[in-house]
Amino acid sequence: MRVIGQAAVNAGEVISRMREVVNAKNDAELAAILGLGGNAPSNWRQRNSPPYAFCANLAAAEGISMDWLVFGRGPKRLSHAAQPVVRRAVDDGANLSPAARRLTQFVGDWDAARPEAEAIWLEQHVKRTVPEYAEWLADHPSA
């Protein structure tokens, strides 16, 4: 179990709650819904490293409390006033081109098996080599 300050976070429990939110029968189905390779949840469990970015996206898309999703405390759903005005479903990749789907899956699998420093390295490399990404970041400062 990983301890952050005084709060213990168990990746297996986080993954179970993620599956509950998207009604996934198993880890492979959760990974597919998130556009990742089937081993991603297993990797998160083995490293006891909850996928916080996916949790944040899932919570925002589904109107779920991050406290509930990550720590298992408090109500599952946000109060009506706190729910997003526009509610988006988690993208299952159906609207992506095959190349974009492959890239998305690769980055998800790659990220699940690498430390944060390597993810930062990859993003910096993409910013240098894909000018549109740097422009997109400039237009989306909260991303």
Secondary structure, DSSP 8 states (H G I E B T S, - for coil): -EEETTEEE-HHHHHHHHHHHHT-SSHHHHHHHTT--TTHHHHHHHHT---HHHHHHHHHHHTB-HIIIII--S-SB--GGGS-SS------STTS-HHHHHHHHHHHHHHHTS-HHHHHHHHHHHHHH-HHHHHHHHH-TT-
